[in-house]
C-alpha cells in the first residue's frame, strides 16, 4: 500500500478563536499533518494546545518558525499577516490567510472552494480566505449565478459576536449576566475595540461592524461588495450591504435579495440549491423549519431557506442564509483550500 504523504502545517494565531477551530478542523477532517507547528504572538507563546491527543507548546511566530513548513494557515490579524506571510512564502510555505491583508491584491487568489477552486492554482505563495459574511453568501449564490446570472444583490447581515474574536464572546457573556442582574453593561469591545466609544451588545443590535468609510458604508459592508465581485470575476454586479452585530455567539445570518439577469423558475432554483456543494436547504414553512444560527453552530454546511420570488420584481429572489462564521466563514474554508491543493498534487 502506498504511504500517504504528510505535510508540515503551521497555524498562526493558534490560541485565538479561529486558530483553535483551524486545529479542530484539521483533526476532524483527518488532514495529513506530519508536523504541526502552532504559532502565536510573543505574549501567547508558551501556552499549550492539543491536537490528535497530543499537547503542543505554542511557539512565537517569527520568520524562522516557517522553515520546513508546507502550509501556513494565518488567523492572527492583518498586521501579522502583512509582516510574516511573505516570510513564510520565502521559506517555502503556501500561506492561506484569513485576514483582509491580501484579499484585494490582483495577484492573490480570493478563494471559496465551492465557488472558484480553479483560482487556487494561480497563487504565487499566498491564497486569501474571504470575509466570513461573504463566504456563506457566495456559496449559496454560486448555482444561481451560474444558471441565471446576477444583476443586483441587496444583503443585510445579522452577525455573531465571534466574528470580533474571543474578547467579544466574553463581553456578550459578561454583559448578559450583568443586565439580568441589573448591573451596568460596561461595554469595552464592540462595535470596534480600537475606537474610543463602545456600545453594549447584550439584548441589542449594533448597525456597525468595523469602521466607517467616507461613503457611509462600513469596511465590513465594503468587503462584501468588493470580495463578491472578485470571487465571481464580475464587476458588473451591483451590491449593497448593511451589516449588523447581534447578541449571538456563533453563526451569521443573512437576508439576501438578488435580481437575476435571466428569468428563473422557483422550483429549479430550489433544485439547484439542493444539489449545490456545501449547501443544505432547510425550507419547510408548514413545519416552521428554516435556517437558524443556533442550528448552524458547529456544522460545515451553509444553510438556505425562506426561498421565495419577490412580489414586485419578476426576476427578484429572496432567501435567508445561515452558516457558522468561525467554521465555513474562516477555519473550514482555509482547510478546504489546503485539502484541494493536496488532492491536486
C-alpha positions in Angstrom: 0.0 0.0 0.0 1.3 3.4 -1.0 2.2 5.5 2.1 0.1 8.7 2.5 2.2 11.8 2.1 2.2 14.0 5.1 2.5 17.8 5.2 4.0 20.1 7.8 1.4 22.7 8.9 1.8 25.9 10.9 -1.3 27.6 12.4 -0.6 31.3 13.1 -2.9 32.6 15.9 -3.3 29.1 17.3 -4.6 30.4 20.7 -7.4 32.5 19.1 -11.0 31.6 18.4 -10.4 30.9 14.7 -6.9 29.3 15.3 -8.5 26.8 17.7 -11.1 26.0 15.1 -8.4 25.5 12.5 -6.7 22.9 14.7 -10.0 21.2 15.4 -11.0 21.2 11.7 -7.6 19.8 10.6 -8.0 17.0 13.2 -11.7 16.2 12.4 -11.1 16.1 8.7 -8.0 13.9 9.1 -5.8 16.4 7.2 -2.5 14.6 6.5 -0.4 16.5 9.1 3.2 15.4 9.5 4.5 18.1 11.9 2.1 20.6 13.5 3.6 23.9 14.5 1.2 26.1 16.5 2.4 29.8 16.4 1.2 33.0 18.1 2.5 36.3 19.4 5.2 36.5 22.0 2.5 37.2 24.5 0.8 34.0 23.8 3.9 31.8 23.2 4.3 29.2 25.8 0.6 28.4 26.0 -0.5 24.8 25.2 -2.9 23.4 22.6 -4.0 19.9 21.9 -4.1 18.1 18.6 -4.8 14.4 17.9 -4.4 13.6 21.6 -1.0 15.3 21.9 -0.1 18.5 23.7 1.9 21.2 21.9 3.6 24.3 23.2 2.8 27.3 21.2 5.9 28.9 19.7 6.4 32.6 18.9 5.6 33.4 15.2 8.8 34.6 13.7 10.2 34.3 10.1 12.3 31.3 11.1 9.4 29.5 12.5 8.2 28.7 9.0 11.3 26.7 7.9 10.2 23.3 6.7 6.5 24.2 6.6 4.3 23.2 3.7 1.1 25.0 4.6 0.8 28.1 6.9 -2.7 28.9 8.0 -2.9 32.5 9.3 -5.5 34.0 11.5 -3.7 36.5 13.8 -4.7 39.9 12.4 -3.8 41.7 9.2 -0.7 43.4 10.6 0.8 40.0 11.5 -0.1 38.6 8.1 1.5 41.5 6.3 4.7 41.0 8.2 5.0 37.3 8.3 3.2 35.8 5.3 5.8 36.9 2.8 8.5 35.5 5.2 6.7 32.2 5.2 6.4 32.1 1.4 10.2 32.9 1.2 10.8 29.8 3.3 8.7 27.5 1.0 5.3 27.6 2.6 2.0 28.2 0.9 0.1 30.7 3.0 -3.7 30.5 3.4 -4.5 33.8 5.1 -7.8 34.5 6.9 -7.3 38.3 7.2 -8.1 41.1 4.8 -4.4 41.9 4.2 -4.1 40.4 0.7 -7.7 39.8 -0.4 -8.0 42.6 -3.0 -4.5 42.3 -4.4 -4.9 41.3 -8.1 -2.1 38.6 -7.9 -3.6 36.9 -4.8 -6.5 34.4 -5.4 -9.5 35.0 -3.2 -11.0 31.6 -2.9 -14.1 29.8 -1.8 -13.5 26.2 -3.0 -17.2 25.5 -3.8 -17.2 28.7 -6.0 -13.8 29.3 -7.6 -11.4 26.5 -6.7 -9.8 26.9 -10.2 -8.2 30.1 -8.9 -6.1 28.2 -6.3 -3.5 27.1 -8.9 -2.9 30.7 -9.8 -1.3 31.5 -6.4 2.1 33.0 -6.0 2.5 31.7 -2.5 -0.5 33.4 -0.8 -4.1 32.4 -1.1 -6.7 34.6 0.7 -9.8 33.5 2.6 -12.7 35.9 2.0 -14.6 37.6 4.8 -16.9 35.3 6.7 -20.1 37.0 5.7 -19.0 37.0 2.0 -18.2 33.3 2.1 -21.6 32.0 3.0 -23.4 34.3 0.6 -21.3 33.3 -2.4 -21.6 29.6 -1.6 -25.4 30.0 -1.8 -25.4 32.3 -4.8 -23.0 30.3 -7.0 -25.6 28.0 -8.5 -28.0 30.9 -9.1 -25.2 33.0 -10.7 -24.2 30.1 -13.0 -27.8 29.4 -14.1 -29.2 32.8 -14.5 -26.6 35.5 -13.8 -27.0 38.2 -11.2 -27.5 41.9 -11.8 -28.0 43.1 -8.2 -27.6 41.9 -4.6 -29.0 43.6 -1.5 -27.9 41.9 1.7 -28.5 42.6 5.3 -26.4 40.6 7.8 -27.1 39.6 11.4 -23.6 38.6 12.6 -22.5 36.8 15.7 -20.0 38.3 18.2 -17.4 35.6 17.5 -16.7 37.5 14.3 -15.0 40.0 16.5 -12.9 37.4 18.4 -12.8 35.9 21.9 -13.0 39.3 23.6 -16.4 39.9 22.1 -17.6 36.4 23.0 -16.5 37.1 26.6 -18.1 40.5 26.6 -21.5 39.2 25.5 -21.5 36.6 28.2 -20.5 39.1 30.9 -22.9 41.7 29.7 -25.8 39.3 29.6 -25.2 38.3 33.3 -24.8 42.0 34.2 -28.0 43.1 32.6 -30.0 40.3 34.1 -28.6 41.2 37.5 -29.5 44.9 36.8 -25.8 45.9 36.7 -24.1 48.2 34.2 -23.1 46.5 30.9 -19.7 48.3 30.8 -19.0 47.8 27.0 -15.3 47.8 26.0 -15.1 45.8 22.8 -17.9 46.5 20.3 -18.5 47.7 17.7 -14.8 48.3 17.3 -12.3 47.7 20.2 -9.8 50.4 19.0 -12.4 53.2 18.8 -13.0 55.4 21.8 -16.8 54.8 22.1 -18.4 51.4 22.7 -21.9 50.1 22.8 -23.5 47.2 24.8 -24.2 44.1 22.7 -26.4 42.2 25.2 -30.1 42.5 24.2 -29.0 44.9 21.5 -28.3 45.1 17.8 -25.4 47.3 16.6 -25.6 48.5 13.0 -21.8 48.9 12.7 -19.2 46.2 12.0 -15.7 47.6 11.6 -15.0 51.3 10.9 -17.0 53.6 8.6 -15.6 54.6 5.2 -16.1 58.0 3.6 -19.1 56.7 1.6 -21.1 56.0 4.8 -20.7 52.2 4.5 -18.6 50.2 7.0 -15.5 48.4 6.0 -17.3 45.1 6.6 -20.0 46.2 4.1 -17.5 47.2 1.5 -15.7 43.8 1.9 -18.9 42.1 0.9 -19.2 44.4 -2.1 -15.6 44.1 -3.4 -14.9 40.5 -2.4 -18.1 39.1 -4.0 -17.3 40.8 -7.3 -13.7 39.5 -7.2 -14.8 35.9 -6.4 -17.3 35.8 -9.2 -15.0 37.7 -11.5 -17.8 40.1 -12.4 -17.6 43.8 -11.6 -21.0 44.5 -13.2 -22.8 43.0 -10.2 -24.5 45.8 -8.2 -24.2 45.1 -4.5 -25.3 47.0 -1.4 -24.9 45.7 2.2 -25.9 46.5 5.7 -24.0 44.6 8.4 -25.3 44.4 12.0 -23.8 42.7 15.1 -26.4 40.8 17.2 -26.1 39.1 20.6 -25.5 35.6 19.2 -22.2 33.7 20.0 -21.8 31.7 16.7 -23.5 31.8 13.3 -24.0 34.6 10.9 -27.5 35.1 9.3 -28.2 37.0 6.1 -31.3 38.3 4.4 -30.3 38.2 0.7 -32.3 39.7 -2.2 -31.0 39.1 -5.8 -32.1 40.2 -9.2 -31.1 37.7 -11.8 -30.2 38.5 -15.4 -32.4 35.8 -16.9 -35.9 34.7 -15.7 -35.8 31.9 -13.2 -38.1 29.0 -12.3 -38.5 28.9 -8.5 -38.6 25.1 -8.4 -35.5 24.9 -10.4 -33.8 27.4 -8.0 -34.6 25.1 -5.1 -33.3 22.1 -7.0 -30.1 23.9 -7.9 -29.5 24.8 -4.3 -30.3 21.3 -3.0 -27.6 19.9 -5.3 -25.0 22.6 -4.7 -21.8 21.6 -2.9 -21.7 22.9 0.7 -25.4 24.0 0.7 -28.2 22.5 2.7 -31.8 23.7 2.0 -34.0 24.0 5.1 -37.2 25.4 3.9 -40.4 23.7 5.2 -42.7 26.5 6.2 -45.5 24.2 7.1 -43.3 22.8 9.9 -41.7 26.2 10.7 -38.3 24.8 9.5 -35.8 27.4 8.3 -32.1 28.1 8.9 -31.2 29.4 12.4 -27.9 30.3 13.8 -28.4 28.0 16.8 -28.7 25.0 14.5 -25.8 26.0 12.2 -23.2 26.2 15.0 -20.6 23.5 14.7 -21.8 22.4 11.3 -19.9 22.7 8.0 -22.8 23.4 5.6 -24.2 26.8 4.5 -28.0 26.6 5.2 -30.5 28.3 2.9 -34.3 28.8 3.4 -37.2 31.2 3.1 -36.6 30.9 -0.7 -39.3 33.0 -2.4 -40.0 35.1 -5.5 -40.1 38.8 -4.9 -43.6 40.3 -5.0 -42.8 43.1 -7.4 -39.7 42.3 -9.4 -40.2 39.5 -11.9 -36.5 38.4 -11.5 -36.3 39.2 -7.8 -35.4 36.3 -5.5 -35.3 36.4 -1.7 -33.6 33.9 0.7 -32.2 33.5 4.2 -28.7 32.2 4.5 -27.0 31.0 7.7 -23.6 29.5 8.5 -21.1 29.0 11.3 -18.9 32.0 10.8 -15.9 30.5 12.6 -16.1 27.3 10.6 -17.2 27.8 7.0 -16.6 31.5 7.4 -13.0 31.0 8.4 -11.3 27.8 9.6 -13.1 25.3 7.4 -12.7 27.3 4.2 -8.9 27.6 4.9 -8.6 23.8 5.4 -10.7 23.1 2.3 -8.2 25.1 0.3 -5.3 23.1 1.7 -7.2 19.9 1.0 -7.8 20.9 -2.6 -4.1 21.5 -3.1 -3.2 18.2 -1.6 -5.6 16.3 -3.9 -4.3 18.2 -6.9 -0.7 17.2 -6.2 
